[in-house]
Amino acid sequence: MNQIINDVLSSSIALGIIAFICKMILKHMDKRGLETYKNKLKIESDLLAKRIDLEFSQKKEREIELGRWGLTLLSSVNGLIGRLKYIKDNESLTEDPYYEVSTRYYLCQFLCWAQLFRKDRNTVVISPVNDEILIGELLKNISIVLRNNNFNFPAIRSLEQQYIGESLIYEGSCMQFKKFNDSKILQDYDVLNSYINALLSGDNIEYITELVSKLEDLQKHFKQILSLN
């Protein structure tokens, strides 16, 4: 009987020891598993935070870049459209010196900002893989109307447009009207003079309508992009 009791006690002790060891092993494994999960969660959280920060930075950069061209290129488009519509609605303006010099500036200012856009736009934000590539295409459509038309209207060819635009670049921007007027820049440039005189004469409304249409395409697209940001 005593032997049986001893055997039972020995077995109980052994089982107890085994159970204790198993419990310790499981507890250790639980701790390791929990630490692994916590580390994995931290890594994923850090990656998510970095991705959110990157997306925010990219969105901010996009807003700044589009805002930059909204205040410059789009503004020059608005000004030129307004002047062309005024010319359409009025009789010949060739006798008024104000309309001669201001119309010259509206056109030259647009060509200047178009040139700066092609050279200085942020290609990370405004690149061929984004919708903004259409801005370049719409600028090209305007350029085509300026250099080639079926209305027997004076033309400003591609390099002439570039020359006019670059002539107004001043300290990385487009010169203001005062400097443009005071310096008499491009005053003797026959290509520009012929074009402006033809505009102000009001003799070819069809041509002006075509040019306004292409400018408004750019205006609408740019405003659409700005409204989405």
Buried (B, 14 or more C-beta within 10 A) or exposed (E): EEEEEEEEEEEEEEEEEEEEEEEEEEEEEEEEEEEEEEEEEEEEEEEEEEEEEEEEEEEEEBBEBBEBBBEBBBBBBBBBBEBBBEBEEEEEBBEEEEBBBBBBBBBBBBBBBBBBBBEEBBEEBBEEEBEBEBBBEBBEEBBEBBBEBEBEBBBBEBEBBBBBBEBBBBEEEBBEEEEBBEEEBBEEBEBBBBBBEBBBEBEBEEBBEBBBEBBBBBBEBBEEBBEEE
